[in-house]
Amino acid sequence: MTTTVLMLDGGTFTLGGTDYSDAVSKIVLHASADTVEVPQTFATPKTLRKGPVKYELEIDYLSNDIASQLFDDLFAAIAVGQTGQLAFVVRFRAGAVSASNPQWTGTLVVTDASIGGEAGGLSNGSGTFGCTAAPVKATS
């Protein structure tokens, strides 16, 4: 089996219908589940998965408090009276959607919005947001 390296280059990221590709420095899609440890026997594995799979989208971004910036959309979504839900689309590489360049879509729930940083430095934001369901992988 040959492994192909995933180079994150020229991809796209949209949130709530707005393209923020130029503001995002890191995107990681997580899928995880809790585990249960059982006493090991000859016939039973020691660790088993329990419960549902949890999906999250981790984003690092350049933060700015002017209108039409990523922080602005996150801050508006987390406001009182809002559901916090925003649709996202992620493609990790440049080019058309294909089996070797899939596109991921889903809905995340905003639970954090941050701005600021050290004096004289860049304002960076970071958040890990739960998804409302499993992200959908498109290959065409």
C-alpha positions in Angstrom: 0.0 0.0 0.0 1.3 3.5 -0.9 0.5 6.4 1.3 -0.1 9.8 -0.3 0.8 12.8 1.8 -1.8 15.4 2.5 -0.3 18.8 1.8 -2.6 21.6 2.9 -2.1 24.1 0.1 -4.5 26.4 -1.7 -7.6 24.9 0.0 -10.8 26.8 0.8 -12.8 27.4 3.9 -16.2 29.0 3.9 -18.3 29.6 7.0 -21.9 30.9 6.8 -21.5 31.3 3.1 -18.5 33.6 3.4 -15.0 32.6 2.1 -12.5 32.9 4.9 -9.7 31.0 3.2 -7.2 33.9 3.5 -7.8 34.3 7.3 -7.5 30.6 8.4 -4.1 29.2 9.3 -5.2 25.8 10.5 -8.2 23.5 10.1 -8.5 20.1 11.6 -11.6 17.9 11.3 -11.8 15.5 14.4 -13.9 12.4 14.8 -13.7 10.7 18.2 -15.6 8.5 20.6 -15.3 7.7 24.3 -13.8 4.3 25.2 -14.5 1.8 28.0 -11.7 -0.2 29.5 -12.6 -3.8 30.3 -10.6 -6.5 32.0 -8.7 -8.2 29.3 -9.3 -11.9 28.6 -8.1 -14.2 25.9 -11.2 -13.6 23.8 -12.0 -9.9 24.6 -10.1 -6.8 23.6 -9.1 -4.5 26.4 -10.5 -1.2 25.0 -13.9 -0.8 23.3 -15.7 2.2 21.9 -18.7 3.3 23.7 -21.3 5.9 22.8 -21.7 8.0 19.7 -19.0 9.5 17.6 -18.3 13.2 18.3 -17.3 15.4 15.3 -15.5 18.7 15.8 -13.8 21.3 13.6 -10.7 23.0 14.9 -9.9 26.4 13.4 -7.0 28.8 14.0 -7.5 32.2 12.3 -6.3 35.7 12.1 -8.6 37.7 14.3 -9.9 41.1 13.5 -12.9 43.1 14.9 -13.8 45.0 11.8 -17.0 44.0 9.9 -17.0 41.1 7.5 -14.2 39.2 9.3 -14.3 35.7 10.7 -14.4 36.8 14.3 -17.3 39.0 13.5 -19.4 36.1 12.2 -18.4 33.9 15.2 -19.2 36.6 17.7 -22.6 37.2 16.1 -23.4 33.5 16.1 -22.6 33.1 19.8 -24.8 36.1 20.8 -27.8 35.6 23.1 -30.8 34.5 21.1 -28.8 32.9 18.3 -28.5 29.1 17.7 -24.7 29.4 17.2 -25.0 27.2 14.1 -23.1 28.0 11.0 -22.6 25.9 7.8 -19.1 25.2 6.7 -17.3 24.0 3.6 -13.7 22.8 3.7 -11.4 21.6 0.9 -7.8 21.0 1.9 -6.2 21.5 -1.5 -6.6 23.7 -4.5 -8.5 22.3 -7.5 -11.8 20.7 -8.4 -13.6 18.4 -6.0 -12.6 14.8 -6.8 -11.8 11.5 -5.1 -8.3 12.7 -4.5 -9.5 16.2 -3.4 -12.7 15.8 -1.4 -14.8 18.5 0.0 -16.3 18.4 3.5 -19.5 20.1 4.5 -21.4 20.4 7.7 -22.8 22.6 10.4 -20.8 23.6 13.5 -22.0 25.1 16.7 -20.1 28.2 17.8 -19.2 28.0 21.5 -16.2 30.4 21.6 -15.1 33.6 19.8 -11.8 35.2 20.8 -9.9 38.3 19.8 -6.8 40.1 21.0 -3.2 39.1 21.7 0.2 40.5 22.9 1.0 44.1 22.4 2.6 44.7 19.0 1.6 41.2 17.8 -1.0 39.7 15.6 -4.4 39.0 16.9 -5.0 35.3 16.5 -8.2 33.3 17.4 -8.6 29.7 17.9 -11.6 27.4 18.5 -12.8 23.8 18.4 -16.4 23.7 17.5 -18.8 20.7 17.8 -20.7 19.6 14.7 -24.4 19.0 14.6 -23.9 15.7 12.7 -21.2 13.9 10.8 -19.6 16.1 8.1 -20.4 15.0 4.5 -17.5 14.1 2.2 -18.1 14.9 -1.5 -15.8 13.4 -4.1 -17.4 14.8 -7.3 
